[in-house]
């Protein structure tokens, strides 16, 4: 993912340069109990766009002592690049528009097929160890859907800057498996829902009346008995809103998810193994707002 991080750095530097003109505009903060007619922060919005992702997946089937972590893109030939959709919506539900609810939906489904180039070991349904030797034909899939709902409060807001604190919940159905045929037969599946809370900050800037910079960063980490989970998300976008109700945007996301478990120590996660997943994604989207 070095190339992903390089592109992220370039994107951030570009955004910071774009923000420079904003410092030349001085505005009075918007009142806690009122809204001005020039307030640029829309009350409702719905965005729909395409997502071009570059992904990296490390996973282990079975307990900690079995085999080694699998690079799913290299060993199992899962797609490392894919195109998918993304839906975002938000609602500022107070008169002063400081209280905001967001909903986000992303779907990432992949599959692969190849003769593996190295031996791997997995744990069977009865706890027995199954060794899959090099040369075995393996079909695999990794399906991840991301649903996030969040609440944020704008602790600073004027007609050029909106800064908010976020608390939210990610709900992520994960369905993965592999089917080996030929030299050995193995059919392993894992299916569970990972609910992970998150905390973070968002910052929106009105560069001009029609051009906006959007950014958001969220994190979470928990360790509970034999369960460990973490996630991080960084989002950057530039929007152009040429009309009163319609606009468009281009953005970049970086997302990382890690789950490690030996059983059912965390609600709704019955996993023996570990998953580390990350992606970097460019997106183009249209936006309807009011």
C-alpha positions in Angstrom: 0.0 0.0 0.0 3.0 2.3 -0.3 1.7 3.8 -3.5 -1.7 4.4 -1.8 0.0 6.4 1.0 2.1 8.3 -1.5 -1.0 9.4 -3.4 -2.7 10.2 -0.1 0.2 12.5 0.9 0.0 14.3 -2.5 -3.7 14.7 -2.2 -3.4 16.2 1.3 -0.7 18.7 0.3 -2.9 19.7 -2.7 -5.9 20.3 -0.4 -3.8 22.4 2.1 -2.6 24.6 -0.8 -6.2 25.0 -1.9 -7.2 26.1 1.6 -4.8 29.0 1.7 -7.1 31.6 0.2 -9.7 30.9 2.9 -7.6 32.6 5.5 -8.1 36.0 3.7 -11.8 36.0 4.6 -12.9 37.0 8.1 -16.4 36.1 9.2 -18.4 36.3 12.4 -19.4 32.9 13.9 -22.9 31.8 13.3 -25.1 32.2 16.4 -25.9 29.1 18.4 -29.6 29.9 18.1 -30.0 31.3 14.7 -29.1 30.8 11.1 -28.1 33.4 8.5 -29.5 33.6 5.0 -25.9 33.2 3.7 -25.1 30.1 5.7 -23.5 27.7 3.3 -24.0 24.5 5.3 -26.8 22.5 3.6 -29.6 21.0 5.7 -30.0 17.8 3.6 -27.8 16.1 1.1 -27.7 12.8 -0.9 -24.6 11.8 -2.8 -24.2 8.8 -5.1 -20.9 8.0 -6.8 -18.4 5.5 -8.2 -15.5 4.2 -6.2 -12.2 2.9 -7.7 -10.4 1.0 -5.0 -7.0 -0.4 -4.5 -7.1 -3.1 -1.7 -4.8 -5.2 0.4 -6.1 -8.1 2.5 -4.2 -10.2 5.1 -6.2 -13.1 6.6 -5.7 -16.3 8.6 -8.2 -19.2 8.7 -8.2 -20.9 12.1 -6.4 -20.2 15.3 -3.2 -18.2 15.9 -0.9 -21.2 15.7 -2.0 -22.5 12.3 0.1 -21.9 9.2 0.7 -18.2 8.4 -1.1 -15.1 7.3 -2.3 -15.2 3.7 -1.9 -12.2 1.4 -5.3 -12.7 -0.3 -4.5 -10.7 -3.4 -1.2 -12.6 -4.1 -2.0 -16.1 -2.8 -5.7 -16.4 -3.7 -5.7 -14.0 -6.7 -8.5 -11.8 -5.2 -9.0 -8.6 -7.2 -6.8 -5.9 -5.8 -8.6 -3.2 -7.8 -12.3 -2.9 -8.3 -15.1 -0.5 -9.1 -18.0 -0.2 -6.8 -20.7 2.3 -5.6 -21.0 4.5 -2.6 -24.0 6.3 -1.1 -23.8 9.2 1.4 -26.6 11.2 3.1 -26.7 13.7 5.9 -29.3 15.7 7.7 -28.7 18.8 9.9 -31.7 18.4 12.2 -31.5 21.5 14.4 -32.4 25.1 13.6 -28.8 26.3 13.9 -27.6 23.3 11.8 -24.9 22.3 14.3 -26.4 18.9 15.0 -25.9 16.5 12.1 -26.7 12.8 11.3 -24.9 10.9 8.6 -25.4 7.6 6.8 -22.8 5.9 4.5 -23.1 2.7 2.5 -20.2 1.0 0.6 -20.2 -2.5 -1.0 -16.9 -4.3 -1.7 -17.4 -7.9 -3.2 -14.5 -9.8 -4.7 -13.6 -13.3 -5.8 -10.6 -15.1 -7.2 -9.5 -18.4 -8.7 -6.0 -19.9 -9.1 -3.7 -22.8 -8.4 -1.9 -21.7 -5.2 1.9 -21.4 -5.4 2.7 -22.3 -1.7 1.4 -24.6 1.0 -1.2 -23.1 3.3 -2.9 -24.6 6.4 -6.5 -24.0 7.6 -8.5 -25.3 10.5 -11.5 -27.4 9.6 -15.0 -27.3 11.2 -14.0 -29.9 13.7 -10.8 -28.3 14.7 -8.7 -30.5 12.5 -5.8 -29.0 10.5 -6.1 -29.2 6.8 -3.0 -28.7 4.7 -3.5 -27.3 1.2 -0.4 -28.0 -0.8 1.0 -25.9 -3.6 -0.6 -26.6 -7.0 -4.1 -27.1 -5.6 -6.9 -25.2 -7.4 -8.5 -22.7 -5.0 -11.6 -20.5 -5.5 -12.1 -17.8 -2.9 -14.2 -14.8 -2.1 -14.2 -11.9 0.3 -17.4 -9.8 0.6 -17.4 -6.7 2.8 -20.3 -4.3 3.1 -19.8 -1.1 5.2 -22.8 0.7 6.8 -21.9 3.6 9.0 -24.3 5.9 10.9 -22.9 8.8 12.9 -23.8 11.9 14.9 -21.7 15.0 14.9 -21.8 18.4 16.6 -20.3 21.5 15.1 -18.3 23.1 18.0 -17.2 25.9 15.6 -19.2 27.2 12.7 -19.3 30.3 10.7 -20.1 31.0 7.0 -16.7 29.7 5.9 -15.7 27.0 8.4 -17.6 24.1 10.0 -15.7 22.0 12.5 -17.4 19.0 14.2 -16.8 16.1 16.6 -18.1 12.7 15.5 -19.4 9.6 17.2 -20.6 6.7 15.1 -21.1 3.0 14.5 -19.8 0.9 11.7 -21.8 -2.3 10.9 -19.8 -4.5 8.6 -21.2 -7.8 7.3 -18.1 -9.9 6.3 -18.5 -13.1 4.3 -15.3 -14.9 3.2 -14.3 -18.4 2.2 -12.2 -20.7 0.0 -12.9 -23.9 -1.8 -9.9 -26.2 -2.7 -10.2 -29.0 -5.2 -7.7 -31.3 -6.8 -4.9 -32.5 -4.6 -7.0 -31.9 -1.5 -10.6 -31.1 -0.8 -11.4 -28.2 1.5 -14.4 -25.9 1.9 -14.0 -23.3 4.6 -16.3 -20.4 5.3 -16.5 -17.5 7.8 -19.6 -15.2 8.0 -20.2 -12.6 10.7 -21.2 -9.0 11.3 -18.6 -6.7 12.8 -20.1 -3.8 14.8 -17.4 -1.3 15.7 -18.0 2.2 17.1 -15.9 5.1 16.0 -14.8 8.6 17.1 -13.4 11.4 15.1 -13.4 14.9 13.7 -14.7 16.5 10.5 -13.7 19.8 8.9 -15.6 21.6 6.1 -14.3 24.7 4.4 -16.1 27.1 2.0 -13.2 28.1 -0.3 -15.6 30.1 -2.5 -19.4 30.3 -2.5 -19.4 27.3 -5.0 -16.3 25.3 -4.0 -16.0 23.3 -0.8 -13.3 21.3 0.9 -14.6 18.3 2.9 -12.5 16.2 5.3 -13.1 13.6 8.0 -11.0 11.4 10.2 -12.3 8.5 12.4 -10.6 5.9 14.6 -11.4 3.0 17.0 -9.5 0.4 19.0 -10.6 -2.2 21.4 -9.0 -5.2 23.1 -11.3 -7.6 25.0 -10.0 -10.9 26.2 -8.9 -12.7 23.0 -10.6 -10.2 20.7 -8.8 -7.2 19.2 -10.3 -4.8 16.7 -9.3 -1.5 15.2 -10.3 0.8 12.3 -9.2 4.1 10.9 -10.7 6.2 8.1 -9.5 9.4 6.4 -11.7 11.1 3.9 -10.9 14.2 1.7 -13.0 15.7 -1.0 -13.4 18.8 -3.1 -17.0 19.7 -4.2 -18.2 22.1 -6.8 -21.8 23.3 -6.3 -22.7 25.3 -9.4 -26.5 25.3 -8.9 -28.8 25.7 -6.0 -29.7 22.0 -5.6 -27.1 20.0 -7.5 -23.3 19.6 -7.3 -20.4 17.2 -7.9 -17.3 16.2 -6.2 -14.0 14.3 -6.4 -12.4 12.7 -3.3 -10.0 10.2 -1.9 -10.5 7.7 1.1 -8.1 5.6 3.1 -9.7 2.9 5.3 -8.1 0.2 7.5 -9.8 -2.6 9.4 -8.3 -5.2 11.7 -10.0 -8.0 13.6 -8.4 -10.8 15.6 -10.4 -13.3 17.6 -10.3 -16.8 19.0 -14.1 -17.2 19.6 -17.1 -15.1 20.7 -15.5 -12.5 23.1 -17.1 -9.6 21.1 -20.8 -9.3 20.2 -21.8 -10.9 16.8 -18.2 -11.9 15.9 -17.6 -15.6 16.0 -14.2 -15.7 14.3 -11.2 -17.9 14.9 -8.4 -16.2 13.1 -7.6 -12.7 12.0 -8.4 -10.3 9.2 -6.5 -7.1 8.2 -8.0 -5.2 5.4 -7.2 -1.8 3.9 -8.1 0.2 0.8 -7.4 3.5 -0.9 -10.1 4.7 -3.1 -10.7 7.6 -5.6 -14.4 8.6 -6.0 -16.5 10.7 -8.3 -20.0 11.6 -7.2 -23.0 13.7 -7.9 -24.8 15.5 -5.0 -28.4 16.7 -4.5 -28.7 19.1 -1.6 -31.0 21.6 0.1 
